[in-house]
Structures are given as C-alpha cells and as structure tokens.
Amino acid sequence: MPEVNSGIFKIEELQHDAGQIMASLSINQNSNIFEGHFPGQPVVPGACMLQLVKDVLEVALHMPVLLQKAANIKFISMITPANNLTANLTISYKITEEGSINVNAKLLTNEVTYFKLQAVYIKI
C-alpha cells in the first residue's frame, strides 16, 4: 500500500464499499517532519491529517481530488507518534449529481478520536 503525507502515514489496509472507506494506517515516528513539529514533543500536524483524507480518497476512488470546501474541521486530540503507531481513518462519502464528493471523515485509535472533518471535494 502507498505511503501518504510525506512518509508520516502508510496505508496498511484499505476497505472500500458503497460510500464507505476504512483505512488502517501505521505512523512513521521517524518521519523528518517531527524534527520541526515539535522537537522533543512531536505531534502529527493538523494539516497532515487533513491531507491524509484527500490522499486516502484518491487511492480509494482512483482519481485526483481537490478540497473545495471544509464545512467543519475539528482537531480533538493530538497524535503523538511515540504513543500511537497505528490509526484508523473512516470516510463516508456521497457523490452528487454535479460530481462533488460530500465527505464525513474521522481519524481515531481505539477509543480516542483525533480529528473530524465534513467537507466537499471535487474531481480534478
């Protein structure tokens, strides 16, 4: 499976069925992005979580997409790579008649939710 987000996340397993995508991810705690975000107390940047949704959508749908509108973004908890080596991304989506992709996504591990997103993507 491909690595996404400059080597921070790697898709270990991907399930895609009728408007539902579930991705099991590993987190590379040795990614060089953690040298600057933040040294000594690294956390996964919020922008990388947002990019992760786009990347997984593109892999699952086999087409490039662009974030058109982020209606609701919630960064709920920090992901610390030393404590969290795996995560799960769930995406529910619906493709409209106009071709927009309405998305609800959630990044979590076990009982902790890290990130939620309601957004609209378009095919590019």
N, C-alpha and C positions, 0 to 999 in steps of 0.2 A: 504494500500500500504506500501511497505517496506521503512525503513529509510536507507539512504546510507551516506557514508563519516562520520563515527563515530558520527552520530546524527546531523550533520550540515544541511543536506538536507533531506527532506521527500518527496517522490513522492505522490502527491495528486491525480493526474490523469495521465493516460498513454494511448496514442493512437498509434497504430502500424498498418501500412497498406502499403504493397508493397514497401519496401525500404525506408519508412519514419517513423520516431518515433518522437512523440511530447510528452514531459513530462512537466506537471505543477508541480512546486516544492514550498514547503514552506521552509523558512530558520529559523533555531532554533537560535535565537540571544542569548540564554542562554547556548549554547554549550561550554564546558570547553576548547575547542581549542582556543577560543577568549581570554582566560586569558593570553595566551602567544603570540598571533598574532593579534594585538599588544595591550597590556594593555592600557586602556583609549581611544584608537582609533582602535577598532577591524576591521579587514577586512578578507574576506574569502581568505585563502591561495590558490595560483595558483595550487599547487599540488592537492588540494581538488577538484578544477574544472576539472582537468584532470582525476582524479579518478572517478568523477561523470559520465563522458561519459562512461567509462568502466562499471560502476555499472548499468547504465540505459540500455546499450546494453545487458548485461547479463540478466536483468529482461525481456526485450522485446523479446530477441531471445531464452530464456530458455536454455542457455548454458554458461559455463565459457569461458571467452576470455582473451587474453593476448595482450598487446600493443606490436606490433612488430617493427613499425616504425612511428615516428611522423615527417611527412614531413614539416609541417608548424604549429606552435603554436603561437598565438597572444593573449597576455593579454592586452586588450584595456582599460578597466576601472576597478576600484576597486569596489567590492561589500561590502558595509558597512551594517552589519546586522541591525543596528538601523533604517536605512532608507529604506532598501529593505527586506521585509518579504516574498516576493514571487519572483519567477523567472521562466523562460521557457527555456527548452532545446530542440532544434530541431536537429535531426540527420538524414542525408540522407546517405544511405549505399548501397553497391552492393557487393554481394558475388561472388568471381571469381571462375572459373573452378577449380583452385587449392585449393579453400576453404578459401582463405584470405578474409577479410572483409574490403573493402575500405570505409572510413568514412569521411564525412564532418559534423562538429558539430558547433553549435553556442549557447551560453548561453546569454540570454538577459532578460530585463524587459522593457515593453513599448517601448520607442524609443532608449534605451541605450543598446548597445552590450558590454558585458564584456569580452567575450572570444570566440576565433575561433580556430578550430582545423581541420587539414587534416591529417589523419593517416591511418595506416593499422593494423588491429587486426587479431589474429589467434585463432581458437578454441583450447582449451587445455583439 
